[in-house]
Amino acid sequence: MNYGNDTIVEFIDNIVKRESNYSSQETIENVQFDNSSTVVANRMGIIVITLSWYFYGKYALLSLLGIKRHKNYNFLFPMTASLFAFVNNTGDLFFFIYRASSCKVFYHIFVGSATLNWAPISWLQAYRLAVISNIYLPKKGFYLVTATTFTLSIVYCTFYFCNLSIFGYQFNPTTGCAVTNPGTYSYYVMVSDIVDSAFAFTAICTLIYRSIKGLKELNTRNQKLNDLVGQGVLELLIITLAKIIIYPLIALTSKLPALDIFWDILSVIVIICGYELVNFPYSNNQNGGKGNGITRNIFTFIETSANYSFSSNTNSKTSRLSSGSLKDTTRSYNKNETTPAQPSTLKTEVV
């Protein structure tokens, strides 16, 4: 009995039959292709998850290198967020490829990795806004902005963790394991985050207005605006606008779980901007003090050497900053860094 030869012959026959079936035009026409909105959205979702997985890993590594090179532990904020998001997407991809008999492990990976993939950037944003207001606002304004931004961040985090606590899981024939959520807190999470971002946006606009209202000449090169940009204001504006634009899209597509790709898109934007909030002074130094693209040169179109003057309140603030009498919330983080002297009268903060 020659079982080996029989098996090979049977295998070849099956290949020939399959090719014969595929060559039949009638058979191809009868194939039903599933291009429903759910299936197409799932295909798009895997692409976005894979791309965001790459960005999460990249910025986790960059943040780790930032801590090692610059001894600036503010890099822990973007590193934690990107690392946890990386683990979250790793779980999604693994259980999409490998269909496990139970989704319990997938669920625990999801909940564990989702604990700190959003909150650290919210804390960094609140802290950064407090530092900026400490420089550009009087003491009462600083206390008001700080108390408000931290309160809004706490409210957002409370709703976020309440929402995370009610996630469940189920098996999805299209994507494998998937999480479920009754949506009890989902809108509270989005609304509280939008309110937090709207406040940050308003505070930043106020800072910019206060920075330019004392200028005597419109054609003066606005060094104060450059200083504000140097504090990472543009990154905060991008975070704010991204949330205001993308959260409504998330709400509109909430009935189609496959389109939760908007969460990943928003998360990537927030993490990249969070990293730049911490890294911008080092990238500026690497460019020889010439600035870092649009972030550092957006206002250089106002070219003139004329002097500009500020209000008496601004002069007082600048004097206090120059003398070091105003509490410096970031000096301890930069004692090991050598920063080239800048022509600005305002102290460059590195946070």
C-alpha positions as CSV (number, residue, x, y, z in Angstrom):
1,M,0.0,0.0,0.0
2,N,1.5,3.3,-1.1
3,Y,-0.3,5.9,1.0
4,G,2.3,8.6,0.1
5,N,1.7,8.5,-3.6
6,D,-2.1,8.4,-3.2
7,T,-1.9,11.5,-1.0
8,I,0.2,13.4,-3.6
9,V,-2.1,12.4,-6.4
10,E,-5.2,13.5,-4.4
11,F,-3.5,16.8,-3.6
12,I,-2.7,17.5,-7.2
13,D,-6.3,16.6,-8.3
14,N,-7.7,19.1,-5.8
15,I,-5.5,21.8,-7.1
16,V,-6.5,21.1,-10.7
17,K,-10.2,21.1,-9.7
18,R,-9.9,24.3,-7.9
19,E,-8.2,26.0,-10.8
20,S,-10.8,24.6,-13.1
21,N,-13.6,26.1,-10.9
22,Y,-11.9,29.5,-10.8
23,S,-11.5,29.5,-14.6
24,S,-15.2,29.3,-15.0
25,Q,-16.7,32.7,-15.7
26,E,-20.0,31.5,-14.4
27,T,-18.5,30.6,-11.0
28,I,-16.8,34.0,-10.6
29,E,-20.0,35.8,-11.4
30,N,-21.8,33.9,-8.7
31,V,-19.4,34.8,-6.0
32,Q,-20.9,37.1,-3.5
33,F,-18.5,39.8,-2.4
34,D,-19.2,41.3,1.0
35,N,-18.6,45.0,0.7
36,S,-21.1,46.1,3.3
37,S,-20.3,49.3,5.2
38,T,-19.4,47.3,8.3
39,V,-16.9,45.1,6.5
40,V,-15.3,48.0,4.6
41,A,-15.1,50.0,7.8
42,N,-13.4,47.0,9.5
43,R,-10.8,46.8,6.7
44,M,-10.1,50.5,7.0
45,G,-9.9,50.1,10.7
46,I,-7.1,47.6,10.5
47,I,-5.1,49.9,8.3
48,V,-5.5,52.8,10.7
49,I,-4.7,50.6,13.7
50,T,-1.6,49.4,12.1
51,L,-0.4,52.9,11.2
52,S,-1.2,54.2,14.6
53,W,0.6,51.2,16.2
54,Y,3.7,52.4,14.3
55,F,3.4,56.0,15.5
56,Y,2.8,54.9,19.1
57,G,5.9,52.7,19.1
58,K,8.0,55.5,17.5
59,Y,7.0,58.2,20.0
60,A,7.4,55.8,23.0
61,L,11.0,55.2,21.8
62,L,11.6,58.9,21.2
63,S,10.3,59.8,24.6
64,L,12.5,57.2,26.2
65,L,15.5,58.6,24.4
66,G,14.5,62.1,25.5
67,I,14.6,61.0,29.1
68,K,18.0,59.4,28.7
69,R,19.6,62.2,26.8
70,H,18.1,65.3,28.4
71,K,17.2,64.0,31.9
72,N,13.9,65.8,31.5
73,Y,11.2,63.6,33.2
74,N,8.4,65.5,31.5
75,F,9.0,63.0,28.7
76,L,7.3,60.5,30.9
77,F,3.9,62.0,30.0
78,P,4.1,61.2,26.2
79,M,6.1,58.1,26.8
80,T,3.5,56.6,29.1
81,A,0.6,57.5,26.8
82,S,2.2,56.2,23.7
83,L,3.5,53.0,25.3
84,F,0.1,52.1,26.7
85,A,-1.5,52.9,23.4
86,F,1.1,50.7,21.6
87,V,0.2,47.8,23.9
88,N,-3.5,48.4,23.3
89,N,-3.2,48.3,19.5
90,T,-0.8,45.3,19.7
91,G,-3.7,43.4,21.4
92,D,-6.1,44.5,18.7
93,L,-3.8,43.3,15.9
94,F,-2.9,40.0,17.6
95,F,-6.5,39.0,18.3
96,F,-7.6,40.1,14.8
97,I,-5.0,37.8,13.2
98,Y,-5.3,35.0,15.8
99,R,-8.9,33.9,16.6
100,A,-8.8,32.8,20.2
101,S,-11.4,30.5,21.7
102,S,-11.9,33.0,24.6
103,C,-11.7,36.8,24.5
104,K,-11.0,37.2,28.2
105,V,-7.3,37.8,27.7
106,F,-8.0,40.3,25.0
107,Y,-10.4,42.1,27.4
108,H,-7.8,42.4,30.2
109,I,-5.1,43.6,27.8
110,F,-7.6,46.3,26.5
111,V,-8.6,47.5,29.9
112,G,-5.1,47.5,31.3
113,S,-3.6,49.3,28.4
114,A,-6.4,51.8,28.2
115,T,-5.9,53.1,31.7
116,L,-3.0,55.4,30.8
117,N,-3.2,56.0,27.1
118,W,-5.2,59.2,27.3
119,A,-4.9,60.6,30.8
120,P,-1.2,61.5,30.8
121,I,-1.6,63.9,27.9
122,S,-4.5,65.6,29.6
123,W,-2.3,66.1,32.7
124,L,0.6,67.4,30.5
125,Q,-1.7,69.8,28.8
126,A,-3.1,71.2,32.1
127,Y,0.4,71.4,33.6
128,R,1.7,73.2,30.5
129,L,-1.1,75.7,30.4
130,A,-0.4,76.4,34.1
131,V,3.2,77.1,33.4
132,I,2.4,79.4,30.5
133,S,-0.1,81.3,32.5
134,N,2.5,81.6,35.3
135,I,4.7,83.5,32.9
136,Y,2.3,85.6,31.0
137,L,-0.5,86.3,33.5
138,P,-0.7,88.2,36.8
139,K,-0.9,86.1,39.9
140,K,-4.7,86.1,40.1
141,G,-5.0,85.1,36.5
142,F,-2.4,82.3,37.1
143,Y,-4.4,80.9,40.0
144,L,-7.7,81.1,38.1
145,V,-6.3,79.4,35.0
146,T,-4.5,76.7,37.0
147,A,-7.5,75.9,39.2
148,T,-9.8,75.7,36.2
149,T,-7.6,73.6,33.9
150,F,-6.8,71.1,36.6
151,T,-10.5,70.9,37.7
152,L,-11.5,70.2,34.1
153,S,-8.8,67.6,33.7
154,I,-10.0,65.9,36.8
155,V,-13.6,65.9,35.6
156,Y,-12.5,64.5,32.3
157,C,-10.4,61.7,33.9
158,T,-13.3,60.8,36.2
159,F,-15.7,60.3,33.3
160,Y,-13.0,58.5,31.3
161,F,-12.3,55.9,34.1
162,C,-16.0,55.5,34.8
163,N,-16.5,54.7,31.1
164,L,-13.6,52.3,31.1
165,S,-15.0,50.4,34.0
166,I,-18.2,49.4,32.1
167,F,-16.5,47.9,29.0
168,G,-17.3,44.3,28.2
169,Y,-16.2,42.0,25.4
170,Q,-17.7,39.6,22.8
171,F,-16.6,37.6,19.8
172,N,-17.1,39.3,16.4
173,P,-17.0,37.1,13.3
174,T,-15.4,39.8,11.3
175,T,-12.8,41.2,13.6
176,G,-12.4,38.4,16.1
177,C,-12.5,39.7,19.7
178,A,-14.1,43.1,20.3
179,V,-15.1,45.3,23.2
180,T,-18.6,46.5,24.0
181,N,-19.8,49.5,25.9
182,P,-23.4,50.6,26.7
183,G,-22.4,54.2,26.1
184,T,-23.4,55.4,29.6
185,Y,-20.5,57.7,30.0
186,S,-19.2,58.0,26.4
187,Y,-20.8,61.4,25.7
188,Y,-19.7,62.7,29.1
189,V,-16.1,61.8,28.2
190,M,-16.3,63.6,24.9
191,V,-18.1,66.7,26.2
192,S,-15.8,67.1,29.3
193,D,-12.8,66.8,27.1
194,I,-14.2,69.3,24.6
195,V,-14.9,71.7,27.4
196,D,-11.4,71.3,28.7
197,S,-10.0,71.9,25.3
198,A,-12.3,74.9,24.7
199,F,-11.1,76.5,27.9
200,A,-7.4,75.9,26.9
201,F,-8.2,77.4,23.5
202,T,-9.8,80.5,25.2
203,A,-6.9,80.9,27.6
204,I,-4.3,80.7,24.9
205,C,-6.2,83.3,22.8
206,T,-6.3,85.5,25.9
207,L,-2.5,85.1,26.3
208,I,-1.9,86.0,22.7
209,Y,-4.2,89.0,23.0
210,R,-2.4,90.2,26.1
211,S,0.9,89.7,24.3
212,I,0.1,92.0,21.4
213,K,-2.3,94.6,22.8
214,G,0.6,96.7,24.2
215,L,2.5,97.0,20.9
216,K,2.8,100.5,19.5
217,E,3.7,99.5,15.9
218,L,1.8,96.9,13.9
219,N,4.9,96.3,11.8
220,T,7.1,95.5,14.8
221,R,8.5,92.0,14.8
222,N,6.5,90.4,17.6
223,Q,9.1,88.8,19.9
224,K,6.4,88.0,22.4
225,L,4.5,86.0,19.9
226,N,7.6,84.1,19.1
227,D,8.0,83.4,22.8
228,L,4.5,82.2,23.1
229,V,5.0,79.9,20.1
230,G,8.2,78.7,21.8
231,Q,6.2,77.7,24.8
232,G,4.3,75.1,22.7
233,V,1.2,77.1,22.2
234,L,0.7,75.9,18.6
235,E,0.8,72.3,19.9
236,L,-1.9,73.1,22.4
237,L,-4.0,74.8,19.7
238,I,-3.7,71.7,17.5
239,I,-4.8,69.4,20.3
240,T,-7.7,71.6,21.0
241,L,-8.9,71.9,17.4
242,A,-8.4,68.2,16.8
243,K,-10.7,67.3,19.7
244,I,-13.3,69.8,18.6
245,I,-13.3,68.5,15.1
246,I,-12.9,64.7,15.7
247,Y,-15.2,64.2,18.7
248,P,-18.3,65.0,16.8
249,L,-17.2,62.5,14.1
250,I,-16.8,59.9,16.9
251,A,-20.3,60.7,18.2
252,L,-21.8,60.5,14.7
253,T,-20.2,57.1,14.0
254,S,-20.7,55.6,17.4
255,K,-23.4,53.2,16.1
256,L,-20.8,51.6,13.8
257,P,-18.1,50.1,16.1
258,A,-15.7,49.5,13.1
259,L,-15.4,53.3,12.8
260,D,-13.8,53.7,16.2
261,I,-10.7,54.5,14.0
262,F,-11.4,58.1,14.8
263,W,-10.2,57.4,18.4
264,D,-6.9,56.3,17.0
265,I,-6.6,59.2,14.7
266,L,-7.2,61.6,17.5
267,S,-4.9,59.7,19.9
268,V,-2.0,59.9,17.4
269,I,-2.4,63.7,17.0
270,V,-2.6,64.2,20.7
271,I,0.5,62.1,21.5
272,I,2.6,63.7,18.7
273,C,1.7,67.2,20.0
274,G,2.3,66.1,23.6
275,Y,5.8,64.9,22.6
276,E,6.5,68.2,20.9
277,L,5.3,70.1,24.0
278,V,8.3,68.6,25.8
279,N,10.8,68.3,23.0
280,F,10.6,71.6,21.3
281,P,13.5,73.3,23.0
282,Y,15.9,70.5,22.2
283,S,14.8,70.4,18.6
284,N,15.4,74.1,18.5
285,N,18.9,73.8,19.9
286,Q,19.7,71.0,17.4
287,N,18.8,73.5,14.6
288,G,21.3,76.0,15.9
289,G,18.7,78.2,17.5
290,K,17.1,78.9,14.1
291,G,13.8,77.5,15.0
292,N,11.9,74.3,14.2
293,G,9.8,75.0,11.1
294,I,6.4,76.6,11.5
295,T,6.5,76.1,15.2
296,R,9.4,78.5,15.7
297,N,9.1,80.8,12.7
298,I,5.4,81.3,12.1
299,F,5.7,85.0,13.0
300,T,9.0,85.8,11.3
301,F,7.1,87.5,8.5
302,I,6.9,90.6,10.7
303,E,10.4,91.7,9.9
304,T,11.7,95.0,11.4
305,S,14.3,96.0,14.0
306,A,12.1,98.7,15.6
307,N,11.7,98.4,19.3
308,Y,8.4,97.6,20.8
309,S,7.0,98.5,24.2
310,F,4.5,96.7,26.5
311,S,2.1,97.8,29.1
312,S,3.3,98.6,32.6
313,N,1.9,95.3,33.8
314,T,3.9,93.4,31.2
315,N,7.1,95.4,32.0
316,S,6.6,94.4,35.6
317,K,6.2,90.8,34.7
318,T,9.2,90.8,32.5
319,S,11.3,92.4,35.2
320,R,10.2,89.8,37.7
321,L,11.1,87.0,35.2
322,S,14.5,88.5,34.5
323,S,15.3,88.8,38.2
324,G,14.2,85.3,38.9
325,S,11.8,86.5,41.7
326,L,8.9,84.8,40.0
327,K,8.7,81.1,40.8
328,D,10.3,79.1,38.0
329,T,8.5,75.8,37.8
330,T,10.9,74.3,35.3
331,R,14.4,75.4,36.2
332,S,15.1,72.1,38.1
333,Y,14.4,70.2,34.9
334,N,17.0,72.1,32.9
335,K,20.0,72.4,35.2
336,N,21.9,69.9,33.1
337,E,21.0,71.5,29.8
338,T,23.0,74.2,28.0
339,T,20.7,76.6,26.1
340,P,22.1,79.2,23.8
341,A,21.3,82.8,24.7
342,Q,18.3,84.2,23.0
343,P,17.6,87.8,22.2
344,S,14.2,87.7,23.8
345,T,13.8,89.5,27.1
346,L,11.5,86.7,28.2
347,K,12.9,83.6,29.8
348,T,12.5,80.5,27.6
349,E,10.7,77.8,29.5
350,V,11.6,74.1,28.8
351,V,8.8,71.9,30.0
